[in-house]
Amino acid sequence: MTKQGAKILIVDDEPASLESLCVILEHGCELFMAETAQAGLDCLSQNKIDLILLDVDLPDQSGFDVCKKIKAGAETKHIPVIFLTGFEGLVFEAQAFQAGAVDFITKPASPYRVLMRVNAHIKAEHHVKLRSDVKP
């Protein structure tokens, strides 16, 4: 892994989700957090982000709409977006992929599953290792 880890933007309005994702990903990553869609888009415009973890149900707009905006931007369309949400079912997954996401994880997700999916979609030099005190 390079000295500079992956820059991951987490957009989720649930403090418990943000906290658990921070515990999973803080080792070897630079994390940016936003609790609203607009805060996430603002953060994205100000930082070079490698991957986005995005909730579907945000207080100011749908995560699906946010993903479409990200994929429509010339500077951001290459950034992988993974939906991480409590919504289950093929309809939600289909909407996620139609919006431009590369993956869909249902909450609560195991730390190991989150790391596998994140690592599958970021550059090899940014791969994140599972902390020894976090169980799969």
Disulfide bonds with the S-S distance in Angstrom:
none
